């Protein structure tokens, strides 16, 4: 019987992990609270204690994804090293997350833009952009890159790296190694920023 899968612990975290696995294999349309309950071996009513409905589950999953993405990008942005090496690290962190979790990334952005998205989700979703803006502001102040609004530069960088991530996860790179394209993308951005 499936009840052997879940023993006392953090059911909410277990459900989120299983939901991520579920969307990775069957997409968002195949996700259901009832199936998650079966998959982790709890009663069909147990998930309702944590998520009122599927949308609440998707919100929580998106929030969890943005928190992990933010952690990775902030670590790269504030870590040791020269400013532009840290910028390259931010791009790598984003691309790495996107390639590891393409279905989750899709859920993150579609849920963030859902009319019922919580203010907390919107705020957390913006944190990685803020970290990138801060890093670029630091680079401007140090004279490493040209003076320009950091918010604009961060969005140009995001558009470039996110576009590469979508091509990589869609298997549309025609055999060109992702790392090579990331390096070329960052090099092109940095030339444009100086």
N, C-alpha and C positions, 0 to 999 in steps of 0.2 A: 504494500500500500504506500502511496506517495507521502504519507505523513512522516515518514522517516527523514525527509529532506529538511524540514524546519523544526528546530528545537528552540527552546527559550532563547530569546535574543532580540535583535532589532528587526522586527518584521517589516517595518517601513523600508529600511535599507535593503533587505532581502528582496522585497517587491520591486524596488527601483532597479536593482541589479538584474532581476529576471525580466523586467520590462525592457531594459536595454538589450538584453540578449534576444528577446522576442522580436523587437523591431528590426534588429540586425538580420534576423532570419526570415521574417514574414512581412515586414513593413508595418506602418502604423495601423493600417486598416485591419490587420489580423490581431491586433492587440485588444485584449479584453480582460477586465478585472476577474471575471469568473475563471477564465483559463489560467490567469496568473495564480489564482488561489489553488487550482488543481496542480499546477506546475511546482509550487513550493510546498504543497501538502497541508494546506489549511482549509478551513470551512469557506464556502463561497461568500459568506458575510464578513469574514475577517478583513479583507482589504478595505471595506467601507469605513472601518475605524480610522483609516489613514487618508483615504482618498474618496471623496463623495461620489465621484464619477470618473469616467475616462479622461475628461478634460483636466480635472484636478491632478490626475496621475501624470498626464503629459506636462502640465505646468511644473510639477515637482521634478520631473525628469529633466526638463529644460533648465530649471534653476540649478540642479545638481551638475549638469553639463557645463553651464556657464561658470559655476564656481571652480570646477576643475580646470577649464580653459584659462580662466583668470589667474589661477594659482601658477600655472605653467608660464604664462606670458609675463606676469609680474616678477617671477623669479628670474627670467631672462632679462627683463628691463632693468632690474635693480641689482643684478648680480655683479661680480667683479669683471673688470675688463674695460677696454676703451668703448666710448660711446657707440661707435658704428659697429663694433663687434657685438655689443649688446642688442643693437637694432637688428642685426642679422640673426641673433638668437631669438628675438621675439618672432621674427618671420618663421624660423624653424619650429618654434613652439606651436604656432598656429597651424602650420602645415602638418606637423606631426600629429596633432590632435585630430585634424580633419581627416587625415588618411586612416588613423586608427578607429575613428568613430563617425563615419560618413552619415549613417542613418540618424545617429543622435544629433549631429550638427544640423541636419535638416529639421528635425523636431525642434531644436533650440530656436532656430530663426523663424520657423513658421509659428511656433507658440508665442514667441516674443511679439510678433506682429498680429496675433489674434486679438480681436476686439475686447475679449475678456481677460487679457493678460494682466497680471497683478503689477502694481507699481514696484514691488520688490523685484520681480523678474526683470522689468524694464531697467531698473537701476543697476542690478547685478550684471545684466547683459552689456551695459555701457562701460563697466569698469575696465575691461581690457583696452578699450579705445582710450580711456583716460590715462592709463599707464603708458600707452604708446605716445599720446600727446605730450605727457610729461617728459618722456625720454627725448622726444624731438625738440621740445622747448629747451631742455638742458643742452642739446647739441647746438641749437641756435645761439644760446647764451654764451657757449664756449667758442663760437665762431667756426664750428666744424661744418655747418650747413648754412645756407642762405636764410636771411630773415624772411619768414613767411608765416602765416597763421598755422600753428601746430595742428589745429583741428583739421585743416584742409590737407596738410601733408599726411596726417595719420589716416585719413580716409582714402587718399590716393594709394598709400601703401596697402591698406586693407583691401581695396578693390583689386589690386594687382595680385596679392598673395591669395586672397579668397578665390579669385578667378583661376589661379594655378591649382588650388586645392580642388575645385570643381572639375577641372580637366583631369587631374590625377585620379580622383575617385570615380570618375566616369570612364576611365581607361581610354582617354582621348589624346594621349601624348605621343602616339605613334612610335613607341619604343624609346623615346628620348628619356634618359633618367631624370626622375623628379628632382633629385638633388642638384643636377646640372642646371635645370631650369630655374630652381629656386635661387641658386647663386647668380645666374644671369639676371633674374628679376630684381634681386636686391642690388646688384651692381648698377643696373640701369636706374633704379630709383635713387640711389646715392649720387650718381652723376647728375641726375635731374635736380637733386636737392642742394647741390653745391654751387 
